[in-house]
């Protein structure tokens, strides 16, 4: 009898731990877009998974004038995000910020639109070396078309 109660207690604690871990791995809420292209969700800063967005203090140069690449990425995100964002957290950075695979326009039947892929398609981000193959391909397509930062000279990540 005592062993059954102990097993029940262990199962309850295990269930509570698993549910706590699941909720910690995903953030879903309204997102604010920071100037550097990161997201602010529930007071946490989230970097988009697999990409690098050129810093806002580095100019992309054209022959006539300079523009801020990061501002363009942030503007593109502002345009895309029309509601709640769901981020599956993939890691924590040394500064306390998080990295996540973030999506919009998701439902119970659709996984939604990947924000990293969205920026890569438009040329406002660079795929990191360890990024998924899809991201590498999207960057190469944007580069070959001269989209976004690929139409300008900029510093490498």
MARDO-558084 format. One record per residue: residue number from 1; x, y, z of N, C-alpha, C in turn; chain. Coordinates in pm, 1 decimal, always signed. Atoms other than C-alpha are relative to their C-alpha. Layout:
REM MARDO-558084
   num        n_x        n_y        n_z       ca_x       ca_y       ca_z        c_x        c_y        c_z   chaine
   NUM          X          Y          Z          X          Y          Z          X          Y          Z        A
...
REM end
This chain:
REM MARDO-558084
   num        n_x        n_y        n_z       ca_x       ca_y       ca_z        c_x        c_y        c_z   chaine
     1      +82.8     -119.2       +0.0       +0.0       +0.0       +0.0      +88.0     +126.7       +0.0        A
     2      -88.3     -115.2      -10.3     +277.8     +242.0      +93.4      +78.3      +19.1     -130.5        A
     3      -72.8       -7.3     +125.5     +466.4     +160.2     -229.4      -88.9      +60.3     -108.6        A
     4      +92.7      -57.2      +98.3     +156.7     +244.6     -437.6      -10.6     +151.2      +15.8        A
     5       +6.9     -144.2      -24.6     +131.9     +587.1     -275.3     +129.2      +68.7      -43.0        A
     6     -128.2      -55.5      +41.0     +500.9     +646.2     -332.8       +9.2       +7.1     -152.2        A
     7       +1.3       -1.5     +145.8     +463.5     +550.9     -698.9      -93.0     +108.8      -53.7        A
     8      +92.0     -105.5      +42.9     +162.8     +781.5     -733.0      +64.0     +137.5      +16.9        A
     9      -66.2     -127.9      -24.9     +360.2    +1067.8     -580.0     +109.6      +25.5     -103.4        A
    10     -106.0      -13.5      +99.6     +653.8    +1005.1     -813.6      -59.8      +32.6     -136.6        A
    11      +66.4      -27.2     +127.9     +420.5     +996.7    -1115.0      -55.8     +141.5       -5.8        A
    12      +54.3     -136.5       -4.4     +252.7    +1321.4    -1009.4     +113.3     +101.7      -15.7        A
    13     -113.9      -91.4      +10.4     +588.9    +1495.1     -962.4      +60.3       -2.4     -139.1        A
    14      -52.4      +11.7     +135.2     +712.9    +1362.8    -1297.0      -89.7      +73.5      -98.8        A
    15      +95.6      -67.1      +87.9     +396.3    +1487.7    -1470.3      +10.2     +151.3      +13.5        A
    16      -15.2     -144.3      -22.3     +433.0    +1831.8    -1313.6     +128.9      +51.6      -61.5        A
    17     -127.9      -41.4      +57.4     +799.1    +1850.2    -1418.5       -6.3       +4.5     -151.7        A
    18      +10.6       +4.1     +146.0     +721.8    +1749.4    -1777.5      -84.7     +115.6      -49.8        A
    19      +84.6     -111.0      +45.4     +440.2    +2005.4    -1807.3      +69.9     +133.4      +19.2        A
    20      -76.0     -123.9      -20.0     +667.9    +2276.7    -1663.5     +104.8      +16.2     -109.7        A
    21     -100.7       -6.3     +105.4     +940.1    +2188.7    -1917.0      -62.4      +36.6     -133.7        A
    22      +65.5      -29.5     +127.3     +695.2    +2200.7    -2208.3      -36.2     +146.8       -8.6        A
    23      +39.4     -140.3       +4.1     +564.6    +2544.3    -2113.7     +121.8      +91.4       -7.2        A
    24     -120.6      -81.7       +4.0     +921.3    +2674.8    -2071.2      +63.0       -0.5     -138.7        A
    25      -61.4      +11.2     +131.3    +1013.5    +2563.9    -2422.9      -76.3      +74.8     -107.8        A
    26      +79.1      -70.7     +100.0     +745.3    +2767.8    -2598.7      -58.2     +127.1      +61.3        A
    27      +61.0     -126.2      -40.4     +637.4    +3130.9    -2571.5     -100.6      +38.9     -107.0        A
    28     +103.5      -43.9      +93.1     +313.5    +3245.6    -2729.8      -65.0     +124.6      +57.4        A
    29      +60.5     -124.3      -44.8     +195.8    +3602.8    -2702.7      +15.8     +105.0     -109.3        A
    30      -22.4     -113.6      +88.5     +187.1    +3940.9    -2870.9     +148.4      +33.3       +4.8        A
    31     -143.6      -28.1       +5.9     +538.5    +4035.2    -2985.1      +24.8     +144.6      -40.3        A
    32      -50.6     -130.4      +39.5     +712.2    +4370.1    -3001.3     +128.3      -23.4      -77.4        A
    33     -121.4      +13.1      +80.0     +981.1    +4405.2    -3268.4      +98.7     +106.2      +46.3        A
    34     -105.2      -92.0      -40.4    +1302.8    +4558.9    -3139.0      +70.5      +53.6     -123.3        A
    35      -70.2      -65.7     +110.8    +1513.6    +4788.3    -3357.0     +102.1      -90.6      -68.5        A
    36     -101.0      +89.6      +57.4    +1774.7    +4514.7    -3405.9      -59.4     -126.1      -63.0        A
    37      +64.8     +115.0      +62.7    +1518.6    +4264.8    -3538.1      -29.3     -114.2      +95.9        A
    38      +37.8      +99.8      -98.7    +1483.4    +4067.9    -3216.3     -145.0      +25.2      +40.3        A
    39     +137.6      -14.0      -46.3    +1140.9    +4009.5    -3063.8       -1.6      +11.3     +151.1        A
    40      +20.1      -11.0     -145.1    +1019.8    +4100.7    -2717.2     -134.7      -63.5      +29.8        A
    41     +121.0      +73.1      -34.6     +767.1    +3848.3    -2586.4       +3.7      -31.3     +148.9        A
    42      +10.7      +24.9     -144.2     +657.1    +3834.1    -2223.1     +128.6      +39.7      +73.8        A
    43     -118.5      -58.2      -62.2     +953.9    +4051.0    -2117.6     +129.0      -75.7      -28.6        A
    44     -120.3      +72.9      +38.8    +1203.3    +3820.5    -2288.5      +40.0      +40.4     -141.4        A
    45      -51.6      -31.7     +132.6    +1424.9    +3907.3    -2584.2      +29.6     -130.4      -72.1        A
    46      -16.4     +122.6      +76.7    +1419.1    +3642.5    -2855.0      +65.2      +31.2     -134.4        A
    47      -67.7       -6.9     +129.7    +1664.3    +3615.2    -3144.4      -60.1     -108.1      -87.6        A
    48      +56.7      +98.1      +90.8    +1525.7    +3439.7    -3449.7     +102.6     -108.6      -32.1        A
    49      -84.3     +118.7      +18.4    +1668.9    +3090.6    -3495.2      +62.7       -5.6     -139.5        A
    50      -68.1      +31.4     +124.3    +1929.3    +3024.6    -3763.4      +40.1     +116.1      -87.8        A
    51      -32.3     -113.8      +85.6    +1979.1    +3377.4    -3891.0      +80.2     +105.7      +75.0        A
    52      -69.8     -118.5      -49.5    +2194.4    +3684.4    -3845.6      -60.7     +119.5      -72.1        A
    53      +51.4     -123.9      +57.6    +2045.0    +4029.5    -3899.3     +109.3     +104.9      +18.1        A
    54     -104.4     -102.5      -13.1    +2304.4    +4299.0    -3977.1      -40.0     +106.0     +103.1        A
    55      +25.3      -98.4     -105.8    +2336.4    +4546.4    -3688.4      -53.2     +130.9      -56.3        A
    56      +57.1     -126.6      +45.1    +2144.4    +4871.6    -3710.5     +104.9     +110.4       -7.4        A
    57     -101.2     -104.5       +7.8    +2464.6    +5068.1    -3658.3      +95.2      -20.7     -117.7        A
    58      -78.9      +21.7     +121.5    +2620.9    +4917.0    -3972.6      -85.6      +38.2     -119.5        A
    59      +74.6      -43.7     +117.8    +2513.4    +5082.5    -4292.3      +18.0      -96.3     -116.4        A
    60      -11.5      +62.7     +131.0    +2435.4    +4905.0    -4613.2      +22.5     +118.4      -94.1        A
    61      -33.6     -115.9      +83.4    +2589.9    +5132.2    -4872.9      -47.4      -18.8     -143.1        A
    62      +30.7       -5.5     +142.2    +2457.6    +5225.3    -5212.0      +88.2     +109.8      -57.4        A
    63      -84.0     -103.7      +59.4    +2623.8    +5459.6    -5455.6      -50.3     +139.3      +36.2        A
    64      +56.4     -132.1      -26.7    +2391.6    +5743.1    -5353.0      -15.7      +31.1     +148.1        A
    65      +23.7      -26.0     -142.9    +2313.1    +5701.6    -4984.9      +10.8     -130.2      +78.2        A
    66       -5.1     +120.6      -82.3    +2337.9    +5462.6    -4693.5     -134.9      -20.0      +67.6        A
    67     +121.9      +30.3      -73.2    +2049.7    +5287.1    -4522.2      +34.9     -101.6     +106.7        A
    68      -26.1      +90.6     -110.5    +2025.8    +5082.3    -4207.9      -67.1     -133.7      -27.4        A
    69      +53.0     +133.4      +32.2    +1987.5    +4709.0    -4280.6      -90.0      -52.5     +110.2        A
    70      +78.7      +51.4     -111.7    +1861.4    +4618.6    -3934.6     -137.0      +63.6       +6.7        A
    71     +128.4      -68.8       -0.9    +1589.2    +4880.2    -3956.5      -93.4      -58.2     -104.4        A
    72      +82.2      +60.8     +104.2    +1468.5    +4724.2    -4280.6      -51.8     -136.2      +44.7        A
    73      +43.6     +130.4      -50.4    +1457.0    +4378.5    -4117.1     -109.8      +18.4     +104.7        A
    74     +101.3      -26.1     -102.0    +1264.9    +4520.2    -3820.9     -130.3      +47.2      -64.2        A
    75     +118.8      -47.1      +70.7    +1026.2    +4698.1    -4057.7      -72.7     -116.1      -68.2        A
    76      +60.0     +117.4      +63.9     +969.1    +4373.4    -4250.2      -72.1      -87.0     +103.1        A
    77      +65.3      +78.0     -105.7     +890.9    +4193.5    -3923.4     -126.7      +68.2      +48.8        A
    78     +119.4      -75.8      -41.0     +650.1    +4469.6    -3816.5     -112.7      -21.2     -100.2        A
    79      +98.1      +19.9     +105.7     +472.9    +4426.6    -4149.5      -60.5     -140.3       +7.3        A
    80      +43.1     +139.5       +0.5     +451.0    +4046.3    -4115.1      -81.2      -37.7     +123.4        A
    81      +64.2      +39.3     -125.8     +344.1    +4022.1    -3751.0     -127.5      +80.4      +19.0        A
    82     +130.0      -66.5      -14.0      -26.3    +4100.7    -3727.5      -77.4      -51.2     +120.8        A
    83      +69.0      +56.2     -115.7     -111.3    +3914.7    -3409.3      +98.7      -68.9      +91.3        A
    84      -83.5      +73.4      -92.6      +30.9    +3658.3    -3177.7     +111.8      -74.3      -72.0        A
    85     -116.1      +72.4      +49.6     +368.9    +3492.9    -3227.5      +22.5     -119.0      +92.6        A
    86      -35.5     +118.9      -78.3     +460.1    +3141.4    -3116.5     +146.0      -30.8      -26.6        A
    87     -142.9      +30.3      +12.8     +828.7    +3075.5    -3048.6      +32.4     -128.2      +75.7        A
    88      -53.6     +120.8      -61.9     +969.1    +2731.2    -2983.1     +144.5      +31.6      +35.1        A
    89     -131.6      -42.3      -46.0    +1275.6    +2811.0    -2774.3     +102.3     -109.5      -30.2        A
    90     -103.9      +95.1      +38.0    +1589.6    +2644.8    -2910.7     +127.5      +17.3      +81.0        A
    91     -120.3      -19.3      -80.5    +1848.4    +2791.0    -2674.7       -3.7     +128.7      +79.1        A
    92      -15.5     -121.3      -80.0    +1955.6    +3051.2    -2423.3     +139.9      +53.3      -22.6        A
    93     -127.8      -65.5      +26.0    +2233.3    +3300.8    -2490.3      +64.6      +45.3     +130.3        A
    94      -74.0      -38.2     -120.2    +2499.8    +3413.2    -2244.5      -52.6     +129.5      +63.4        A
    95      +53.6     -125.7      -53.4    +2330.5    +3754.7    -2207.9     -140.9      -15.5      +58.1        A
    96     +133.2      +24.2      -55.1    +2005.0    +3592.5    -2090.4     -110.7       +2.4     -103.5        A
    97     +100.7       +1.9     +106.0    +1824.0    +3637.2    -2420.9      -17.9     -143.8      -48.9        A
    98      +32.1     +133.2      +49.3    +1667.7    +3338.5    -2593.8      +11.0       -3.8     -151.7        A
    99       +6.6      +21.4     +143.9    +1684.1    +3195.5    -2943.7     -119.4      -90.7      -24.0        A
   100     +118.2      +80.9      +23.5    +1366.8    +3057.9    -3092.2      -42.2       -4.9     -145.5        A
   101      +62.3      +16.7     +130.9    +1195.5    +2928.7    -3402.6     -139.1      +60.2      +14.4        A
   102     +122.5      -76.3      -22.6     +913.4    +3182.1    -3423.7      -88.3       -0.2     -124.3        A
   103      +97.3       +9.7     +109.3     +597.6    +3159.5    -3633.4     -120.0      +90.5      +27.0        A
   104     +125.3      -75.2       -5.2     +291.6    +3371.0    -3710.6     -100.7      -71.7      -89.5        A
   105     +108.3      +56.3      +81.4      -42.8    +3283.7    -3871.8      -12.8     -151.3      +17.5        A
   106      +10.0     +142.4      -29.2      -44.5    +2942.4    -3704.0     -140.5      -31.5      +50.5        A
   107     +128.6      +46.3      -53.6     -348.9    +2738.0    -3607.3      +16.9     -144.4      +42.5        A
   108       -4.5     +140.7      -38.1     -436.4    +2392.5    -3485.8      +29.2      -87.8     -120.8        A
   109      -16.6      +79.0     +121.5     -415.8    +2277.2    -3848.7     +121.9      +39.9      -83.1        A
   110     -115.3      -48.4      +75.9     -120.2    +2481.8    -3981.2     +108.8      +44.5      +95.8        A
   111     -109.9      -39.5      -86.8     +223.6    +2535.3    -3835.9      +33.3     +148.2      -10.3        A
   112      -19.3     -143.4      +13.7     +228.6    +2894.8    -3961.7     +121.7      +37.4      -82.0        A
   113     -109.0      -55.9      +80.1     +487.0    +3117.5    -4128.7     +122.9      +21.4      +87.9        A
   114     -127.5       -9.7      -70.0     +849.1    +3093.2    -4012.5      +58.7     +139.8      -23.7        A
   115      -49.5     -136.9      +13.5     +979.1    +3446.8    -3942.5     +144.8       +4.9      -49.7        A
   116     -137.9       +3.5      +50.6    +1344.3    +3351.5    -4005.6       -0.9      -20.1     -150.7        A
   117       +9.8      +26.3     +144.4    +1253.7    +3210.9    -4347.7      -54.3     +122.7      -72.1        A
   118      +58.0     -121.0      +58.1    +1046.6    +3523.0    -4417.5     +107.3     +105.5      -25.6        A
   119     -105.7      -99.8      +16.7    +1346.2    +3752.0    -4361.2     +105.1      -45.9     -100.9        A
   120      -97.6      +52.2      +96.2    +1580.2    +3525.9    -4557.1      -51.3      +11.9     -142.8        A
   121      +59.2       -9.2     +134.4    +1342.8    +3517.9    -4856.6       +9.8     +140.7      -56.1        A
   122       -1.9     -139.0      +42.7    +1343.8    +3896.3    -4869.0     +139.6      +60.5       +2.9        A
   123     -137.8      -46.6       -0.3    +1718.2    +3925.8    -4820.5      +36.4      +89.3     +116.4        A
   124      -29.9      -85.9     -113.9    +1705.5    +4103.4    -4484.2      +72.5      -72.5     +111.6        A
   125      -75.3      +76.6      -99.1    +1895.0    +3830.4    -4297.4      +96.4      -92.5      -73.4        A
   126     -101.1      +91.8      +51.3    +2188.5    +3595.8    -4345.9      -14.7     -130.4      +78.2        A
   127       +7.0     +129.8      -68.1    +2170.5    +3223.1    -4269.6     +131.7      -27.0      +71.9        A
   128     -119.6      +36.3      -74.8    +2411.8    +3115.8    -3998.2      +57.0     -131.5      -54.0        A
   129      -60.8     +122.1      +53.2    +2658.6    +2837.7    -4084.4      -69.3     -129.4      +44.3        A
   130      +66.1     +121.3      -49.2    +2468.9    +2584.4    -3868.7     -151.7       +2.6      -21.0        A
   131     +144.2      -11.9      +27.4    +2125.9    +2690.9    -3997.9      -48.0     -118.3      -83.2        A
   132      +55.3     +108.6      +82.5    +1893.3    +2435.0    -4158.0      +25.1      +24.7     -148.9        A
   133      -24.7       -6.3     +144.0    +1945.8    +2357.5    -4526.7      -98.1      +95.4      -68.9        A
   134     +101.8      -87.5      +59.7    +1619.3    +2537.8    -4613.7      +42.8     +146.8      +11.3        A
   135      -44.1     -138.1      -19.5    +1759.8    +2861.3    -4468.5     +116.5      +34.0      -91.8        A
   136     -114.3      -22.8      +88.4    +2084.1    +2825.0    -4662.2      -48.6      +21.8     -143.9        A
   137      +54.1      -11.4     +135.5    +1883.8    +2777.0    -4984.3      -72.7     +133.2      -19.5        A
   138      +72.2     -126.9      +10.8    +1659.9    +3078.1    -4915.3      +97.0     +117.6       -9.9        A
   139     -100.0     -106.6       +8.1    +1966.4    +3296.7    -4857.2      +62.2       +5.3     -138.9        A
   140      -62.9       +3.8     +132.4    +2126.0    +3183.1    -5184.5      -93.7      +53.0     -107.8        A
   141      +97.3      -51.6      +97.6    +1806.9    +3258.4    -5378.4       -8.5     +151.6      +10.4        A
   142       +6.6     -145.9      -19.6    +1780.9    +3607.7    -5225.5     +127.6      +66.8      -49.5        A
   143     -128.5      -54.7      +44.7    +2151.1    +3666.2    -5293.9       +6.3       +4.7     -152.7        A
   144       -6.1       +4.6     +147.3    +2120.1    +3557.9    -5658.4      -93.7     +102.4      -63.6        A
   145      +95.3      -99.2      +51.5    +1826.0    +3796.4    -5703.4      +34.4     +142.3      +42.2        A
   146      -40.3     -133.6      -44.4    +2003.0    +4087.3    -5532.2     -101.9      +65.4      +92.6        A
   147     +101.8      -53.8      -90.0    +1730.0    +4126.6    -5270.1      +60.1      +46.9     +131.7        A
   148      -38.5      -45.6     -132.8    +1765.3    +4316.7    -4944.5     +146.2      +37.9      +11.1        A
   149     -140.5      -33.4      -22.5    +2118.6    +4330.9    -4810.1      +89.1      -47.4     -113.1        A
   150      -81.6      +51.5     +109.8    +2242.0    +4138.0    -5113.9       +6.5      +98.0     -116.8        A
   151       -9.5     -104.7     +101.1    +2179.1    +4444.9    -5327.0      +98.2     +108.0      +41.8        A
   152      -89.2      -99.7      -56.1    +2424.6    +4639.1    -5108.3     +121.8      -68.3      +60.4        A
   153     -117.5      +53.7      -71.1    +2770.2    +4591.8    -4958.1      -24.0      +14.9     +150.4        A
   154      +12.8       -8.9     -145.6    +2766.5    +4510.2    -4586.8     +103.0      -90.3      +64.8        A
   155      -96.3      +80.5      -73.9    +2987.7    +4359.5    -4316.2      -52.7     -140.4      +21.6        A
   156      +42.1     +137.3      -20.4    +2980.6    +3981.4    -4277.8      -22.5      -27.4     +147.6        A
   157      +30.1      +29.9     -141.4    +2845.7    +3820.0    -3957.2     +120.9      -49.9      +75.6        A
REM end
